Structures are given as structure tokens and as C-alpha cells.
Amino acid sequence: MGTSQEFQNYANGKVFNNRGQIMNINYVQVDEPYGGQCVSLIQGLMAWASKPCVARGHAKAWWFNRASNGVLNYFDVVSGPPQNGDVGVSVGGDSRYGHIFIYWEGRALSQNVLGKPQALLWPLNYQGAVWGYLRPKFYTNVSAYLATQLIKENGMATFNNDTDIVIHRDSPTGPSYGSFVKGEKQVYTEKWVGLGHRWISWLHTNGVRCFAAVSGSESYGVDQWATISAPETKDIELTQEDGVATFIVDGVHKHYDNPSGEIFDQCNSGDEIRYYWKCVTNGHRYVVGKEGDRKVFVAVSATEDRSQMWAKFTAPEEEKKGESKPSTTEPSKPTTTDLKKNVKGYGVDISEHNSSDIDLSQYDFVIIRASYGEHTDKKFEYFADKCEQLKIPYGVYCYDYALNDEQARAEAEYICSLVKGRNIQMGIWFDMEDADAYKKKAGVLTKERCSFSCKVFCDYVSAQGYYTGVYTSTSWLGAFVETTYPIWVANWGTNNGEIQSDQSSVGVMHQYSANPIDKNVIFNDIDFYKSDPKRDEPKKDENGSNSEKDEPKNDKSDENSSDSVKKDEINVSGINRLIEMLLSIVEKILKLFK
């Protein structure tokens, strides 16, 4: 037995017969006249739960004859709204026989709808008027709350329900600890799913763990009682202070952007953090440092006062050195940094999400998304052909979905096959991020996994002769990505469309804005990124000779003729090399006089 979720995962897309067995969809009508029927899905549920698949008549008999046909031995009649996994019985398309299905997230998992034999999710109104629901007694009960089931998630809940939302203490079913009215907000640090709801959880300043339901369903996005967003930081008052905190305890979390932000690392005893601000909130004292363009908050006290400190403090080294010889000169006027002094060219990166009529002729280079995972970007061919027609140097990138080494290599092989024969002048890049939380949900959002995927991908691409590197943000460097390959770094600043920092010491290319399109600069000339991809070797025949159709063939009966052919080949080859060398020299001379 298992949970209703486990059965849904097991059954979706399969075809069951009237013995609850999984069938081959290609032989439904030939071998199993009762396969693919709506009742067969429920027999599949019974077989999955190791319950007897006894014939109980047509679908309507499961409801109207439930008191006499044994249905109530395994099901309870539902008195309230259905829950995921409940079995529904309805009029269906024919009131003589009825229809039966399994309720799931406001839809119906059902066989034999619109002629489809397999179990698929359909709109609930396709099932007809529902007579009632039956709740299986054999599902594994996972509704009881366990503290170990809490999931780390930092966010802000803004309540929008017209009725007050009760705050519970200690557990989702604990005693009332107040309530939220419409419009109120709560920062939370954990979530939990169960008892028919989605819950947020947080520690009150007095140490009490609190819970509040943010949904009338266990399914994300269904019957929402609150809007979930990133925590706000504008109300946090930061005090300027430069220093170094050295931790004297282990396991102190580092948060991005605010004290309740994403946990990305931790400080242990002996670790240091250079900080520039401090604040007191959420029951702790915090120091605030920087990583790239993001603030990093770390608690340095178990309380808001200094009674239980987790760190000791010193002045930064540069300040210590300055103490012995205070400057007597007047401070110089601030200088304006030239953020563009290292820029060699301007470009954009584009994908199927961009308009097809974008004017690419205004850019020095273009980077095109060729693939995501092992799927081709819908506009890759179009944009690549356009760049070649306009003679604009372009490169490509793969958005990563690899969960292991094998998938990372498969992504590398896939993109190399896509660009085979094309003139890739700006390299093949590996896009390492997690914009849709795919890696996080799969449990592989770790520094080790991300770094290994970068290595596997780039190792393969480099071995094929292509210039290659990793696209990632400044906040991911060191935290999730460590690589020896070149970096295409994303750092937008306030994302106002202008360059706000010089990243030439970090990467060879800088994505400086996404407003209104992804904009980039390069810090080297185009030739720096050139590739020399491997070419397919000529196939050999059984004797080991080249079997290409255009290969010159020597006449074995005429040795003089054979020698003449060889001499001609040598001369032509030498002339070609000489021409290439002269053209290269001319091109370099022309560049000098531009």
C-alpha cells in the first residue's frame, strides 16, 4: 500500500484491465475487451493496494449497491468535499451504466473518456453529474505532522482570504495563537503539506513555533488563501559598521538578501565574514556582508541583546594598518570609474522567448540558446541562419537540466550535434542556473553537483574543439559553481539597461542587463572565442583505404600517370596553404589601417 500520490504516479498514462493488470495499449481491443474501461481503473487501484478485484458490476453499482456488494469493506462514504484519491461515481455519458473515476486536484483521473483507454487527467465536468464519492480505507496515512517533515523555504505570505486565518502553535493542529486578517503579512522560514492544506511555519520571537494554512488544498495554486512572495527588506534598518566577525559556534546559516532569505551556506567555528552593516531583528543580531551584488545576512547572537554571542569581532586589516599612520593629506575628490574601458564589443543573447523580428545587425555578436536539456530551442535554426546571413559572429548555449554526470554529457553531445557544420565563433556555453527550481525540487541544487555538471559538459565540448565556458551569476560563483573554464557572468545591478560594474576580472563576457533584452559585453576580441571543431575522418574501406567518392584514384597500370597525380596533389595543396597564408597577412594589415 501507499499514499494517494503514489497511486496517481503509478497509474497515470497506463491502461488497466478488469483484473487490475497493466496492459499494452496497442492490444486493448484485441486481447482484452474489458481493458481500458472506467471500472478497470478502480480494479487497478484495488490490485495496487493488494485488495481483491471482485466484479462489482457497472460503475453505478459501486455507488448504489455499495451496501451489498462489499464496497464498504474497503471504502468510506465521503460526507464533505472530495480529497485527492477519492473514488467518484457519476452519470457519465450513459445513465444505464454510469461512470467511475478518481478525484485529483479538481480534476478526474479516468479511463475511457473521449475514447481514450489509458488513465489520464480530465476536467471534472467531463465525468457527468456526480452521485457521490468513496474514500479508500487502505491509503497510507501521512497526514500526521512530524517536525522532520518541515521543508526549508523562506518567503512572505500576504493573506487575502475574507475570513480570519488561525495561527496555531507547536503544530498545524495545535492550540490557537491568534489569527491573520486580510492584508496582513508574515515572513516564514519553513513549509509543510498535509491535513488538506499547505502551511507556512516560523519561530515567534519568544521561541514558539507557529503554523498558518495558506491554501484550502494540498495542491499548489489551488484555493489559495495567501499570496507567496520573497520577503521584503525595506523595513529592515541597517546600521553602517565595517568589521570582521569570527564565529565561535557551528552551523550558523547564511541568508541572501534579508534575515529570512534563501539559506545558501553556513558559518562554522573559526569561519570569518567581512561585513559592512548590522541590524537587530527576528530575535537575533545580524551582520551584513556582500557577495557580488547581493547582501548576505548572518546571525551573530542567539538573542537580540549580546547575552549569547555566536561570534567575536575585529576591525578589518586595512583599518588596523591605517591606525599607526593617520593620513594628514586632504581627501581627494572621488574619481569616476570607467566601466566600459575593458569592453571590446556589445551583444545580446536570445532564445525562442524573443521576437523573431529583432534587429540583430546592430550588435557585434549574438549568443543563441540552442538547447535546454536535450531539447532544441524552437528558434535556434532561424536565429543561427539569420546571424550567418548577416555575417554576425555568434555562439550558442545549453540551459542545464542535468541531474547527474550522464545527463550532463548527454546535453553536451546533443548541442554539439545541433551545431555540427555551423560556424561557431563565440563558443558553446553551459547555462548553470535554476530559474524554474528544477534542480532544487530534484534535490541536486548543491555545489558539488553543479560544479561536476559544468566540468563534464565543458570537458566534452572542449574535446570536440569548441571554445567553451559556463554562464552563471556572481552570487552562484563559489556558492554553487567552481570551475576552471571561462565564465560568462551575469550581474545586472539594478537592471536599468546600463552597465553598472566592470566584471572583466571575473569573466570573459558579462550579461549586464535583461532590460528590455539580455544585453552582454565581451572583454576580448572576437578571435579570442574562436573554435576549431573536429571534422569527421574519411571512412576506410576493407583494405584500409579512404572510401570517399571524390578521392583521386591512381591507375595501377600506369606508374608514370600515378606519379603525375601525386605531384599535382602536392602542388595544389601547397598553393592552397600559400593562398590562406597571404589572405591572413592581408587581413591583419587591413586591421592596422582601420
N, C-alpha and C positions, 0 to 999 in steps of 0.2 A: 504494500500500500504506500501511498504518498500523499502529497498535497494536491489541491485542485490545479495549481500552477503546473505541477509536474505532469499531470494527465493532459493538460492543454498542450504542453510542449510535445508530449508523446503522440497525441492524436492528430494534431493539425497537419493537413495535407495528405493524410493516409486514408485508405479505404478499408472498412471492416465488413466482414460477412456476418450472417446471423448466428455464428458461433463465437463471435468476438475476435476472430482471427484477422490479421492484416493480410490484405490481398494485393495481387499485382493489378494495377489499374487497367492494364491492357487486356485483361481477361475477365473483367467483371461480368459482362453479359453472357459470355460463352460458358464459363465454368461455374459461376455462382449466380443463379437467377435472383437470389435474395441479397447479394452483395451490393453495397452502396446505398441501401435503403436507410431511412432515418432511424428506424428501430435498431438497425445493425450497429450504429454508433454507440447506443446505450449498452448493447451487449458487449461492445468493445470496452466500455467503461467497467462493466462487471468483470470481464476477463482480466483486465489490468489490475483490478483490486482482488483477484483470486476469489471471486464470488461466482455462484452457479449461473450460467447463461440459460435459464429455463425460459422456454417460449411463453410469452405473456400476451399473445395476440397482437392486434394492430396498436398503433400509437395511442389511440384514445383509451384503450383498455388499461394502460399503465396508470391512468388517472381515475376513470370511472369504476374499474374493477379492482382497485388497489387493496380494498379490504379483504378480498377473497383470493387473489392470485399471488400472494406472497410479496408484493412490492413493499409493504410496510415493514417487512423484516429487515430491509436494507435502506429504507428511506423514511424521512420525516416529512410531514406536510408543512410547507412554508406558510407562516401566517402574515409575515411582513414582506418588505421588498426583497427581491432575489439577490443572492450573493454569487460571486464567481464560482462556477462549478455546479450550481443548482440545475436540475433537470426540469425543463418546461414542456408542457403538453398543450397543444393548440389545435384550432380548427384546421389550419393548414389550407391546402388547395382543395381538399375533399373532406367534407364533414363526416363522410361514412367511415373513414379510417383515421382521420386526424393526422397530426404531425408531432414529432418529438425532437428536442434539441437540448443543448447545454448552454446556459446563460454565461456570457463572458464580457465584462466591461461594457455593458449596454448594447451588446450585440449577441449573436447566436452562433455557436459552433454547431454545424449541422451538415448531414449528408442528404443527398437527393433534393437539392434546391436548384431550380432552373436547369435541371438535367445533369448537374454535376454530381458524380458519385462520391467524390472524396470529401472528407470533413474539412470544411472551410468556414471562416468567419463571415457572416452575412448580417445585413441590417436587421434589427429585431422585428421591424414591421413586415419583413418578408415572410415571417412564420405564421401569420394569421392571428386571430384573437386568441389570447392565452387563457386556458381554463384554470391553470394553476401550476405551482412549482413543487418539486420534490427535492429535498436536501439529502444527499448521500450521508449515511452514518459512518462510512468507512474512511473518509478523508482523514489524513493525519492532522491533528490539531496543533497548529503552530501559532495560535493567536495569543497565547500567554506571553506576557512581557518578560524578557530576560535582559539584564543590563548589558550582557555580552553582545546583544543584537543591535545595539546603538551604532549608527553609521555616522562617521565624521562628515559634517557638512556645515560650512559657515555661510550664513545668509541673513536676510532681513525679511520678515513676514509682515505684510501690511494687510490687516483684516478688513474684509469687505462684506461680511455676512450681516444680514439685517438683525439677526438675533445674537445675543452675547455668547462668546466662546469661553467655556470654563477652563481655567488653569488648574491642573492637577499637580499635586506634589508627590514626589517619590516614584510614581509610576503613572502610566496612562489612565489607570483606574483608581488612583489614589484620591485622598480627600481634596475637596475644593480649596484652592489657594488664591481665589479671586477670579476675574474674568476680563476678557477683552471686548471692547465695543468697536463698532465700525469706524475705521480710520486709524485705530491705534496700531503701533508698530512694535516688533520685538526682534532683537538680534538673537540668533540661535547658533549653537555650535554642533548639534547632533540632530539626527532624524531617526524615526522608526516607523515601520509599516505593520499594521495589524489591527485586529478588532474592528475591521470595516472602515478604517480611516488611515490617513497619512498624518504623522505627528512631527512637530518640532520639539526640541528639548534644549534646555540651557541651565546653567547654575546661577541661582539667585545670589546676590551679594552676601547673604548670610549662609551660603553653602548648600541651600536646599535645591535639589534637582526638580525642575518644573517641566510640565508637558502641556501642549495645547494642540488640538486637532486643527489641521489646515485644509482638510478635504473631507467630504462626505462619502468618499470612496477610497479604496486602497489603490486604485489605478491613478497614475499621474495624469493630471489635466482634467479629470472627471469630477464634477461637482466641487469646484474649488471654493474654499471659504476664505482664502487669503492669497495675495499676490506675493510671489517669492522673487527677491532680487538680491543684489550684492549689498552688504552692509554699508550704511552711509558713514562718511568720515568727517563731514563738515562740522559736526557738533563736538568733535574731539579737539580740545585745546592743547596745542603743542607749545612747549617752552623750549627756547633755544638753549642748548648746552652741548659743548663738544667734550667728548671723553671716550675712554675705553672701558668696557665692562668685562671683567674676567669672572666666569661662573665658578661657583663652589659647590654646585649640585648638578645632578644629571637629569636629562630628559625635559628641558625647558623648550617649548615649542617656539618656532619662528613663524610669524604670520605675515603674509603680504597685505599691504595697503591699510590695514586697521587692526586693532587688537583681536577682532573676531574673524579676520580674513583667512584665506586659504593657508593651511598648515603645509609647509613645503620642506621643512628641515627641523633640526633641534640642536640646542647647545648642551654640551656635557661639561663636567668639571674640568677646568683648565682652558676651555674654549674662550676666545675673545671676540668681542664685536665692537667695531668702531661706530659710535653713534653721534648724532648731531642735534637731537631733540629728546625731550622726555615728556611723559604725561601720566596722569593718575586717573584710572577708570576701570570699570569691570571688576572691582575688587583687588586690583594689583597696581603696582608701579611699573611703568614700561620705559625702556629706552628705544629710540627710533633711529635706525641706520638706513642705508640705501644700498640697493643692488640694481645697477643700471638706472632705469627711470622709475623704479618702484620703491616705496618706503617699506621698511621691514620693522615690525614691532615684536619686541621680546620682553616678557615679564622678568623683572629683576627682584621682585618681592612677592611673597605669598599673600601679602595684605596690602592695603593702600597706605599704611604707615611703614616705618622702617623696622618693625619688630621681628620680621622673619625674612631677612635678606637672602637672596639667591646668588648674589654677585658682589664683588668688590670693585672699586673704581680707581682709575688713574687718569692723569692728563695725557693727551696724545704726545707721541715722541717729538713731533716738530715744535710743540709748545714748550716742552721741557728744555730743548736745546736753546730756545729763544730767551729763556729766563735769565741766563747768565750775562747776555749782552743785549739789553734792550735797545731797540733802534732809536737813533737820535735824528734821523732824517725825516723830512715831512713825507707823508704817504703820497705816492704817485697817483696820478689820475688813472682811473680804470681804463684799460685798453679794450677795444672791440675785437673779439676773436673772429678771424675769417674762417667761417665754417665750410667754405667752398674751395679753399686753397688746394686741397688734395684731390678734388673731383676731376675726373678725366672724361666723364660722359654721363648723359641723362637718359633714363629709360623707364619702361613700365613692365609689370608682369600681369598677365591676363589669362583668362580661362573661359569656359562656357558661360560663366556668370556675367561676362562683359558683352556689350553690344557688338554686333558683327560689323557695324559701320564706323568703328573707332578709327580715327586718323592716326595711323602708325608712322607716317612719313616724317612727323615732327620729332621723332626720337632717334637717339644714337644707337639704341639696342632694345631688344624685347626679350622677355623670358615668358615662355608659354607653358601652361600646365598641360603636359602630355598625358598624364595618367594619375589616377588615385587608386591606391592598392593595385589590383590587376585589372583595372577598367580604364578604357580610353576616354579622355575628355572629348565631349561631343564636338567641340570646335577646334581641336588640335590641328587636324589636317587643313582646315580652312585658314587658320591664322598662320600656320607654317608656310603654306603656299603663298599667302599674301606677303609675308616677310621676304620670301625668296624672289617674288616678282618685283618688290620694291628695293631689293638688294640691301635689306636691313639685317645686320648681324643679329642672330637670335640663339637663345639657349632654351632648355626645357627643364621642367621639374616634375617630380612624382610626390603627391601628397601621401604620406605614410599611413598605412593601416596594419603594419606587420605586428604580430603578437609573439613571434619567435624568429630565430635565425633563418629557418627555411622560408618563411614568408617574406622576410627582408630580401633574401637572394632572389626569390621569385619576382618581387617587384622590380629589382634591378634588371633581371633578364627580360621582363616584359617591356620596360621602357626602352631598353637597347634594341629590342626587336621593332619597336614603333619608329625609331629614328634611323633605322638602317637605310643607308643610301642618301641621307639628308646631310646638308652642310651645316653642322652644329658648330657655331663659332663662339658661343658663350657658355658652353659646358652643360652637363647634366647634373641637376641639383636634387637633393633629398630634403623634402619639406618635413621637418620634425617639429610638430606641434600637436595639440589635442583640442582643436576648436569645438568639436562636437562631443567631447568627453568619451570617445570610443575606447581609448586606452585606459582611462580611469575606470570605466564601467567593467572592463575586462580584467581589471586588477593588475595591469602591467605598466602603469604610469610610474616607473622607477628610473633612477639614474642609470642603473646597470642595463636595463632592457633598452632604453632609448639610445644609450651610447653604443651598445652592441649592434643595434639595428643600423645605426649610422655607419659603423665600421664595415659590416657585411655588405651593405648596399654600395658604399663608395669603393671598397676593395674590388668588387666585381666590375663596376663601371670603369674604374681606373685601369683594370687589367684589359679592358676592351679598347683602351687607347683614348678615352674621353677625359677631358678636364672635368673634375667633379668636386663637389663640396656639399655643405649642409646649410640649409636655411633654418634659422631659429631666432628667438628673441633674446635680448640681453638678459632678461630675467631667467631664462632657461639655461643659459651658459653657466656651467659649474653646478647648477642645481639638478638639471636633468640631462645635460649634454656635455660630454667630454670627448673631444675628437682632435686628431692631428690634421684633419683635412681643412681646406679653406672654409671660411664662414661667410655666408650671406646673412647679415644680421638685420633683424627688424627692431627698430627703435623709433617710434612715432612722436615722442614728446607729447604735445597737446593735440597732435593730429590736425593741425591747421593748414596743411598743404605745403608748408615750408620746411626747409632743413633746419633743425634746431640743435644738432650736435654733429661733431666730427667723429665718425666711427672708423676712421682709417686705421687706427691702432688695433681695432677689434676684428674687422673683416675686410674682405676684398670687394664687397658690394654691400650697400646699405639701403634697405627699404625704409624710407624716412617718413612716409605718409600713406594713408589709404583714403585720402580725401581729395577729389571725389573718386580717384582710381589709385591703385597701388603704384606708387612712384619710387624710383630707385636711382642711385648714383653708383658709379664704379670708380675705383681708386687706381686703376691701371689701364693702359691702352688695351684695345680690343685683342691684339695679338697675344696678350698675356693669358687669355682664357681659351686659346685655340686647342683643338683636339686633333688627334691623328688616329682615327679608329682603325682597327684591324680589318683587313679585307679577307674575304673567303679565298682559301687556297684553291688552285685548279685541281679538279678531281683527277685521280690517277686511274689508268686502265689496268687490266690484269697484269700487264708486263711492267707496271710502274711508271709508264709514260703519261704525259699530260694528255687528257682526252678532250680539251676544249676544241670547239668547232673551228675557231679561227686560227688555230696553231699552224704555222708553216710546216709543210710536210716535205721531207727530203726524199729525192728519188734515189733509192739504193743502187739502181743500175748505172747511175752516172755520178761518180765520185766528184768530178770537177764541178758539176752542177750543184752538188751538195755543199761544197766548199764556198761556192759563189753565194749561195743563200745565206750561209752563216756569216760571211763577210758583210753582206747587205744588212743583216740584222744588227750586227755590231755597229755599223756606221749610223744607222737610223737611231739606235739607242743613244749613241754618243751625241748626235746632233740634237736630239730632244733634250738631253741634260744641259747642253750648252745654251739652248734657247731659254730654258727655265731659269738658268743662272743669270743670263743677260736681262731677262724681264724683271727678275728680283732686284738687280742692281739699279735698273731704270726706275722702278717703283720707289726705292729708297731715296734716289736722287730727287725725284719729284716731291717727295715728302719734305725734303730740306728746303725747297723753294716755295712751299705753301704759305 
